[in-house]
Structure formats: C-alpha cells, structure tokens
Amino acid sequence: MELAAQIKSNKRIKALAHWSIVIPNQARPRLWIKWFVNPFIHQKGRGACIRKRTRLDVVPWNKFNLGAQSTIEDFSAINNGVGDVIIGERTRIGLSNTIIGPVKVGNDVRLAQNVVLSGLNHNYDKIDSPIHVQGVSTKPIVIEDESWIGANVVVVPGVTIGKHSIVAAGSVVTKNVPEYSVAAGNPARILKQYDFESNTWKKL
C-alpha cells in the first residue's frame, strides 16, 4: 500500500498530516509547504507570472498548474484545497479574482476584475449542526478557450462556459453557456450566438 493510501486509511494519521500541511481553522498551507513543497510539485509554464499580492492557498494533494505566458494579477485568491485548479496558456486572471477548485480555465481566456469561480458548495442538510461543519460538495467549473468573463461575474459549481463566449459584467452564471455565445443577467441567459452560415452574431 502506497504512503498516501496509508495516510488516508488512518483517521489519526490523516488528521496529523492535514494539521502539518494546513493552518488549523484557515484555508491556507503552512509556510514550509509554500516554500519547500509547492514549487517542486505544481507546474508553472514558461513566462507565467503570479503577482506578489496574490493569495496562493495551494496544497500538495491537488493540482495547481499555470500555463505558459499566463498571469494571475494582484489581490486574487487561488485555492485548490478541494479540487484541482488548472489554468491554460496566455490566460489572464484579473485583479481580485477568486478561484476555488475544481476549476479548469482554458487557453487565451480573459477574466476581468472581481470574478468568482467556485467549484465548492457547503452542505446544509442537517439543521441541528452549523453549516460549516457539514462538509462540502464539489462540481467542476470549466471555462473553455478564448472566452471573456466580465467584471463581478459569479460562476457556480458545475457550469461550463463554451469556447469563445462572453459573459457580461455582473452576471451570475447558473447554467452552461454554449460555445460562441454572449450571456448576461442574474441568472445569466443567452442573448446572442454566432451563426457560422451567415458569419454574424445573431440575437436570440
């Protein structure tokens, strides 16, 4: 049995391992993980840039990849504690974005300011327990290549935004957005789609 499986199978060892990696009551790794573990586990492509004021809450048991020539701007928060965060090439994560895995962002994507992509939901079924102790559920968010997500957009768990699509500022995206579409509103709805026969964007 490999080491990871042994740790997972023993509750006490698992709790100790978690304590040694993550600061208790915080969703951030200890400094020794940031300095001596993450740089050797997680992939950062050539020319990729993570600004100094980014909060990178990245743990070793899930993936964090930042593609070549991609940038994460200041005041953003990236968290892979409950799911992988994969960011493609030539993609820009704008100022003050929050990305909580599982999230996959494609190539040549632009996220404007204050965008929230969270693949996590808190469980709330039991009314005799605080919500924060009931665990979480996850569904992956996928932002496909060449998409543009406007400022202050929220994308909920399980949503896929198709290739070369636009989500207008302030939208809350609760359902999939087809490729080559323009979506807006709360909840977001499709306003336009590209028609390849007429080579024009058509209103719906």
C-alpha positions in Angstrom: 0.0 0.0 0.0 1.5 3.4 -1.0 2.1 6.1 1.6 -0.9 8.3 0.5 -3.3 5.4 0.8 -2.0 4.5 4.3 -2.4 8.1 5.5 -6.0 8.3 4.1 -7.0 4.9 5.7 -6.0 6.0 9.2 -8.0 8.9 10.7 -5.5 9.9 13.3 -2.6 9.9 10.8 -4.7 11.7 8.3 -5.6 14.4 10.8 -2.0 14.8 11.8 -0.9 15.1 8.2 -3.6 17.7 7.5 -2.5 19.7 10.5 1.1 19.6 9.4 0.2 21.0 6.0 -2.7 23.4 6.6 -3.0 26.0 9.3 -5.9 25.0 11.7 -9.1 26.9 11.1 -7.6 28.5 8.0 -7.8 27.5 4.3 -4.1 28.2 3.7 -1.0 26.0 3.7 1.9 26.4 6.2 4.9 28.3 5.1 7.1 25.2 4.8 4.6 23.9 2.2 4.7 27.1 0.3 8.5 27.4 0.3 9.7 23.8 0.1 6.9 21.6 -1.4 4.7 23.5 -3.8 7.5 24.9 -6.1 8.5 21.3 -6.8 5.0 19.8 -7.3 2.9 22.4 -9.1 3.6 23.4 -12.7 4.2 27.0 -13.8 4.8 27.4 -17.5 7.5 29.4 -19.2 6.8 33.2 -18.9 3.9 32.7 -16.5 3.6 35.3 -13.8 1.9 35.3 -10.3 1.9 38.8 -8.9 3.3 39.3 -5.4 -0.1 40.2 -3.8 -1.8 37.1 -4.9 -3.0 34.8 -2.1 -2.0 31.3 -3.3 -3.6 28.8 -0.9 -2.3 25.8 -2.7 -1.8 22.4 -1.1 0.2 19.4 -2.5 -2.6 16.8 -2.7 -4.4 18.5 -5.6 -3.1 20.0 -8.8 -2.3 23.7 -9.5 -1.0 24.4 -13.0 -0.4 27.8 -14.6 0.2 27.7 -18.3 3.0 29.4 -20.3 2.7 33.2 -20.6 -0.4 33.4 -18.3 -0.8 35.9 -15.4 -2.6 36.0 -12.1 -3.0 39.6 -11.1 -2.7 41.2 -7.6 -5.2 40.6 -4.9 -6.5 37.4 -6.4 -7.0 34.2 -4.3 -6.4 30.7 -5.7 -7.4 27.7 -3.6 -7.1 24.0 -4.7 -7.9 22.5 -1.3 -10.9 20.6 -2.5 -10.2 20.3 -6.2 -7.6 20.9 -8.9 -7.1 24.4 -10.4 -5.8 24.2 -13.9 -5.1 27.4 -15.9 -4.1 27.3 -19.6 -1.7 29.3 -21.7 -1.8 33.0 -22.5 -4.6 33.5 -20.0 -5.0 36.4 -17.6 -6.7 36.1 -14.2 -7.7 39.7 -13.4 -7.4 41.8 -10.3 -9.2 40.4 -7.2 -10.4 37.2 -8.7 -11.3 34.2 -6.5 -10.8 30.7 -7.9 -11.7 27.7 -5.8 -11.3 24.3 -7.4 -12.2 22.2 -9.1 -11.8 24.7 -11.9 -10.3 24.4 -15.3 -9.6 27.6 -17.3 -8.5 27.2 -20.9 -6.1 29.0 -23.2 -6.4 32.6 -24.2 -9.1 33.4 -21.6 -9.6 36.8 -20.0 -11.2 37.1 -16.6 -11.9 40.8 -15.7 -11.9 42.1 -12.1 -13.6 40.5 -9.1 -14.7 37.3 -10.9 -15.6 34.4 -8.6 -15.2 30.8 -9.9 -16.0 28.4 -7.1 -16.5 24.7 -7.7 -17.3 24.3 -4.0 -20.7 24.3 -2.1 -21.2 23.9 1.6 -23.6 21.1 2.6 -26.5 22.2 4.7 -28.9 19.2 5.1 -28.6 18.9 8.9 -30.5 21.7 10.7 -29.0 20.7 14.1 -25.4 21.3 13.0 -23.7 24.5 11.8 -23.3 24.6 8.1 -19.5 25.0 8.3 -19.1 21.6 10.0 -21.2 19.6 7.5 -18.5 19.3 4.8 -18.6 20.4 1.2 -19.6 19.1 -2.2 -17.9 19.9 -5.4 -18.7 20.1 -9.1 -16.1 21.3 -11.7 -16.3 24.6 -13.4 -14.8 24.7 -17.0 -14.0 27.9 -18.8 -13.1 26.9 -22.4 -10.6 28.6 -24.7 -10.8 32.2 -25.9 -13.6 33.2 -23.5 -14.0 36.6 -21.9 -15.6 36.9 -18.5 -16.6 40.4 -17.4 -16.1 42.1 -14.1 -18.0 41.0 -11.0 -19.2 37.7 -12.6 -20.1 34.7 -10.4 -19.9 31.2 -11.9 -21.5 28.5 -9.7 -20.3 24.8 -9.4 -20.9 22.5 -12.3 -21.1 25.2 -15.1 -19.2 25.0 -18.4 -18.7 28.2 -20.4 -18.1 27.3 -24.0 -15.3 28.3 -26.4 -15.1 31.9 -27.5 -18.0 33.0 -25.3 -18.6 36.2 -23.5 -20.3 36.7 -20.1 -21.3 40.3 -19.4 -20.3 42.1 -16.2 -22.3 41.4 -13.1 -23.8 38.2 -14.4 -24.5 35.1 -12.2 -24.0 32.0 -14.3 -26.0 29.1 -13.1 -26.3 27.1 -16.3 -23.9 26.1 -19.1 -23.2 28.7 -21.8 -22.8 27.2 -25.3 -19.7 28.0 -27.3 -19.7 31.2 -29.4 -22.4 32.8 -27.2 -23.0 36.0 -25.3 -24.7 35.7 -21.9 -25.8 38.3 -19.4 -28.0 38.7 -16.3 -28.9 37.2 -13.0 -29.4 34.4 -13.6 -27.5 34.7 -16.9 -29.3 33.9 -20.2 -28.0 33.6 -23.7 -28.5 36.9 -25.7 -26.5 36.1 -28.8 -24.9 33.3 -30.7 -22.6 33.2 -33.6 -24.1 31.9 -36.8 -21.4 30.3 -39.0 -23.7 30.2 -42.0 -24.2 34.0 -42.1 -20.9 34.8 -40.3 -22.8 37.1 -37.9 -23.7 37.3 -34.2 -27.5 36.8 -34.0 -29.7 37.9 -31.2 -31.9 35.2 -29.6 
